[in-house]
Amino acid sequence: MVFSGLAEKLQETFRKLRGKGRLTEADVDEALKEVRRALLDADVNFRVVKDFQARVRERAVGSDVLASLTPAQQVVKIVHDELAALMGGTQSKINLASKPPTVVMMVGLHGAGKTTTSAKLANLMRKQGRRPLLVAADVYRPAAIKQLQVLGRQLDMPVFSMGDGASPVDIVRAAREYAVSNGRDMVIIDTAGRLHVDEDLMAELEAVKKAVHPHEILLVVDAMTGQVAVEVAESFNGRLGLDGVVLTKLDGDTRGGAALSVKAVTGCPVKFVGTGEKLDALESFHPDRMADRILGMGDVLTLIEKAQASFDAERVEKLNKKIRSMEFTLEDFLQQIQEVKKLGPIQQLLGMIPGLGSAKKLKQIGEIDEKELVYVEAIIKSMTPWERSHPHEINGSRRKRIARGSGTTVQDVNRLIKQFEQTKKMMKQFSEMEKSIKKSGRKGINPFPQMGKRDLF
C-alpha cells in the first residue's frame, strides 16, 4: 500500500502523543524527531523535511495548542494540514482551453509509462464529458505507435498517427488540425521518452511545444524511483515549464517520497496518480485526502466516487429490495463480487475506510488473497440457475459436480454455501432491526452485533 511505512510510523508516534494528556514543548520536539525520521525513511527530500518540521513546530508549540484540552489532537491536525499543503493543498485540475481543443503534452523518461498513461488520461477525460484524440508522436521506440493504437481500440478512442517516418513537430501540427475538423475538444500527445540530459531530444520537445502551444505539459514519472523522480521533474520543468506531474505505480510505492517532495521542490503540482495496470486506474490527486490516508483517517470521498462510477444505481436499488424481501440469491452475490472488483484491489479499498485505514488495523487484517474471489466466482458459475437460487437444496452429488466444474474441492463448495446462508441470516437480522428502528423512531442504536472473525467466503 502507498505510504504504508510512513503511515505506520506516524500513526504510532501520535498514539504515544495521545497517551500523554497535557503536552510540553519537549513532548512536541520528541514527536517531531520521530516524524522527521519517518519522512526521511520515506525518501522525502531532506530540505523538504527540514522546512516541514520547522513549520509544524512553529504552530505546535503555540500557547493555543499546549494549553488546549486536546493538545495531541491539535498537533495531529497541524501535521495533517502541513502534509496536505506539502503536496499542493488542494486538487490541481487540467487547464482547459477557452477555445477547444485543449492540447495536453505528455513527457518523461524512457519506461515511465507515458503511452499507457496517455490512454488512461484520455479515458478519464472522456468520463468527464470530453472528446479526446490520442496522438502517436513517439517515432523512436519500436512499436510505440502500435501500442497506442491497440490501447485506442480497447477504449474505442481515435488515435492520430503519421507513422514513424514523420517528425514529431509535423505530427502534432497535423493532429491539432485534425482535432479541430473532427470535433475533438482535447488532444493528448504521447511523446517519446528521453533523458533530461539529452540536449537534442530536449530541444525537440521545445520545438513541439512551440509548434502547438500546449495548454498543459504533464511529466509522467515512476513514483517508485523516489528522489530520482523529483530530480527529473526539476530538470524537465527548467526546460519546458511543466504544468503538472503524473505519478505512475503509486500503488506499488510503499514509501511515497516523490509524492511528498515534488511540489515543494519544483512548484509543479501532482495532478494525477496511477493506481494499477488497468486503463481506468488513473485518479485525480487530492492532497487533503492523501493526508487523511497517511494518518489513518480513511478516504471516504474517493471510495464514494469509485462506487458511483462503477455501480448501476438501478441495480443497487433492485438488490436492496431483494435483501429486504429475503430473495437474495447466489446469482446476486456473484453480481456483487463482480461490481466490487471493478473498484480496485480490496486492500486498497480497505485503506479508504475510516477505522480500517490505519496501518495497525490493515496489519491485523493481513494481506487479502484476491484469488479467493476467483474461486467463489468459479464455484457459483459452475452451478445451474436453479442451484444458485436454492443453495440449501444442493445435495452431495451436485456438490461434487460443482467442485469438479470449478476446479475446487467439495469442502470449498460446502464452506461457500454455509457462509452464504449465514450471510442471509445476518441480512435478515439487519432488515428486522431496521424495521424496528423505523417503527419506534429511536436513534443512535448500533445495528451491528458483535461478530467473530470469519473467512473471506
Protein Blocks (a to p, Z undefined) as FASTA:
>chain_A
ZZklmmmmmmmmmmmmmmnopadfklmmmmmmmmmmmmmmnopafklmmmmmmmmmmmmm
pmklmmmmblmlmmmmmmmmmmmmmnnopacdddddfbdcdddddeddehilmmmmmmmm
mmmmmmnopacddddfbfkbghklmmmmmmmmmnopacddebjkbcfklmmmmmmmmmmm
nopabdcdddddddfklmklmmmmmmmmmmnopabdcddddfklommmmmmmmmmmmmno
pabdcdehklmmmnommmmmmmmmnopacfbdcfbjbfklcccddfklmmmmmnonojfk
lmmmmmmmmpcfklmmmmmmmmmnopacfklmmmmmmmmmmnopfklmmmmpghjlpmkl
mmmnopadfklmmmmmmmmmmpcfklmmmmmlpcfklmmmmmmmnopafklmmmmmmmmm
mmmmmmmmmmmmmmmmmmnopghiafbdcdddddfZZ
